[in-house]
Amino acid sequence: MYGPEVINDLRAKAKTIRIDALQLMKQSGICWIGGSFSQADIVVALVFHHMRHDPLNPKWEDRDRLIVSKSHCCETVYAALAEAGYFSKDLYSSYARCNAVLQAHTDRRAPGIDYSGGSLGQGLSFAIGEALGARTDHATRYRVFCIMGDGELNEGQVWEAMMSAVHHKVDNLIVIIDHNKFQSTTEVSVKMNIEPIGEKWRTFGWDVSEIDGHDFNQILGALEKADTVSGKPHAIIAHTVMTKGVPAFENKNYHWAWLSDEMYAEAMQALK
C-alpha cells in the first residue's frame, strides 16, 4: 500500500489531466474521450510516479519509453506530458490541425512522445523493438511500457508479437491493456470476443497481473511487481470504465465523438 499523500497527489493529477484533455478536445471538436479517459489513471501513474524520464531532456537515451499503441487516445497523454513540463499548454489550441505539433494520433514531433501511431495492433511490435534496443550500449537498461486497447487484440499482428516477446525474453517490456470493454462500433465481446484475456496471455508465456485500472494502489503495485519479473515479458490487464470521470458518459461507447457544447459543459461540470 502507498501513503495517502502519494495516492491523493496522483488522484489530483488525474483530475487535472482529464480537465486539460477536455479543453484540448474542445479546440478541434473531435475527441476520443471514452478511451482517453479510461486510460487516464494508468498514464498518470506512469508519467508522475513510475517511469524514469526527464522533461528537460526528452531524448535522454536511458529514459523509460512509453508506447501508446491505442494512439488515437492521445488527449490524456498530451495533457500529462504538458503537465509534466515537456511542452507548453498553449499548444492545445492547435490540436489536430494540419502541421500541428499535437496531432490526432500520438506523433513523435511532440516532445515526450516515443511512438507515432496510426493503425491499431502495431504498437506492441514497435515496443518489442525498443525493449530489445535497451540491450545495446545504454548505461541503464531502460524499461518499455506499452498501453494497448482491448479492441486492438483483434489484430493478428498482436499475437505474433506476443510470441516474439516471449521468444526473445524481453523482461523489460510491460504491456498495460486498457480493458474498457468497448471498441469503435460496439462492445468488444460483440465484435470479437477476446476472453479470457489473462489465460490467453499466460498460455503464450507472459507473466500476467489483473487489476482495477482506476485504483492507484493496484496500478502501482502491479508496475512494481512487473519490475521483479525476470526472463519473460509482463502484461497488466487493467479493468477500466469507458469515459471514467464523467458519470453520465461512463460505460457508453464514446470511442469517437464530436464534442458538442452540451457535452463539454456536462463533462466539465462533472470533473470540477
N, C-alpha and C positions, 0 to 999 in steps of 0.2 A: 504494500500500500504506500501511496505517496502522501506527503503532508498536504494539509488544506491550502497552504499558500501556493504550492505548485499547481494543484488542481484548479483553484479559483482563478489563478493567472491564465491558465490555458482556456478556461471557460470564457473569460473576458476577451481573450484574443479571438476565440471562435465567433463570439458575437460581433466583434469589430469587423472581422473579415467577411462575415455574411452581409453586414450592412454595407461595407465598401464594395463588395461584389455586386450587390443590388444597384448601387449608384453607378457602377461601371456598366452594368447591363442597360441601365436607363439611357445611357448616351447613344446607343445604337438601336435600342428597341428589341433586339434579338437576345435570346437567352437560353441557356441550358440549365435552368435554375434547379431542376429536380436532382440531377446527378451531381451538380456542382455543390449544392447544399448537403447532400448525403455524405459526401467525402470530406466536408469541411473540417470536422474534428480530427480526422486522420492527418490531413495536411498540416493542421496546427501542431499536432503532437510531433510531427517530423521536423517542421521548419523551426519551431520555437523551443524544442526540447531535445530531440534525439539525434538529429543529424549534425555532423561536423561540416560547417561551411562558414564562409566569411563574405558578407555583403560588400565589403570594401575591396575584396579580391575575388570576383565572381569566377575567374578562370583558374583559381588555385588548384594545382594538379592533384593534390591529395584530398580534395573535398569529397564528401559523400555525394553521390548522384541521385537525383530524383527524376524518374522517368514516368510521366503521366501518360499511360497508353490510351486511356479514355480522354484524349486530348481536347475534345470539344468542351469538356467540363473545366475550362481553363480559368473561369472567372474567380473562383476562390483561390486558385493557385497564384494568379496575378496579384490578388489582394493581399495574400500572405507575404509574397515577395516584396511588395511595396511597403507593407507594414514593417518588414524586417530591415528595410533600408536599401534594397537593390536598385530601386528607381523611384522617381517622384510620382505621387498620386495624380499629378497634373496630366500624366499620360492617359488617365482614364477617359478623358474627353475624346480621344481618337480611337478608342477600342473598335476593332472590327472594320476599320476603314482602310481603303487601299493604301499600301505602303506604310501603314502604321506599325509602330514597334509592337503593340499588343494586338495580335491577330486573333481571329475567332477560333483557332486551334493553337495549342502551345507552339511557339515558334522561337528558335534559338536567337533571333535578333533581340529578344528581351533578356536583359541580364538576369542570371539565375535559372534560366530555362536550359535544360540539357538535352531536350528531345523535341524536334519539330514533328508534330503528329499530323495525321490525316486519316487514312483508312484504319479501321479498328483491327486488332489482332496482331499488329506488328511490333508493339512496344516491348513485349517480353523478349522477342528475338534481339532487339536493339539492346535491351538491358543485359542480356547474357553477354553480348559483345563487350559492353562496358565493364562488366564484372570480370571477364577474362583479362581485360586490359590492366586491371589492378595487379596482375601477376608480373607485370613488366617493371620498369625502373621507377618505382614510387617509394618514397620514404615510409609512407603509411599505406597499408592495404585497405584502401577505401571500400566503403560499402555501397551497394546499389539498391535503391528502393523503387519498386515498380508498382504504381497504382493501376489496377485494371477494373473494368466493369464486369458484372456477371454476364451481361448480354453478349459481350465480345468473346466469351468462352465458346460461343457457337462456331467460332472460326477455327478451321483445321490447323492453321499455322501455329496456334497457341499450343496445341497438343504435341506437335513436333518439337516446339521449343521446350516444352516441359521435359520431354525425353532428353533433349540435348543438355539441359542444365544439370540433370542428374548424372548423365554420362561424364560430363566434364567436372563434376563435383564443385560447382560454383557456390560454395557455402557463404560467400559474401553477398549473395543475392537474396533479397527479401521481397516477396510479392505480397501486396495487400489487395484483396479482392473486395471492392465496394459492392456488397451483396444487397442492393436495394430492391431487387425483385422485378425491376422494370427495364425494358429496352425501348427502342424508338417507337414502335407502334402498339405494343401491348405488354402484358406481363411475360417475363422470361419463361415461366412454366408453360405458357400457352404457345409461344413462338417456337421454342426448342427446349424441352425440359433438360436441365443440366444436373439435376440432383441424382445421387448425393455427391455434392461437390467435394467435401472433405475426404470421403472414401476414395474418390477417383484420384485426387492428388496424392494421397498416401500410396495408392496402388502403383502410381508412376514413380514412387521412390522419394517423394518430398516429405520433409518434416512439416507438420500442419498444426496450426492453432485455430480455434474458432472463438470469436469474441463478440461482444456488443460494441459496434463501431462508434458509439457515442459515449461510451464510458471511458474516461481518460485513464483511470486506474487499469482497466483491462487493456487499453491500447498500449500504454507504456510498458505494462508487464509483458505483453506479447512481443513487443520490439526488443526488450531486454533478453527475453528467452531466446529469440532468434539469434542474438549475438553469441549464444553459448553453443549453438549447433555447429558441429564440425563434420565435413565430408559430404554434405548434401545441402541443397537449397531449402529455403523455408517459405511456406505460404501461410498468410494470415487471412482467414475468411472472416471479414468484418460484416456482421449483420447490421444493416443500416436502414434508415427510413427515408424514402424519397421526399425531397424538399424539406428536410429536417429543419425546424426552427420557425416554420410558418404553419401553424396548426390547420388552417383552412386548406392548405395545399398538400399536406402530408399524405403519403400513400396514394397519391394520384399521379397519373402519368404526365408530368411536366418535363418530359425528356427534352423537348424544344418548344418554345413558345414566343409569340410576340408579347413583349412586356407592356401591357396597357397601363394607362394612368391609374386605373382602378386596382389592377394587380399590384402595381408598385406601392400605392398608398396602403393597401391592406397588409402587404408583406412588411413594409417599413414600420407600420404601427405594431405589428406582432413582435418584431425584433427589438424595438425600442421600449 
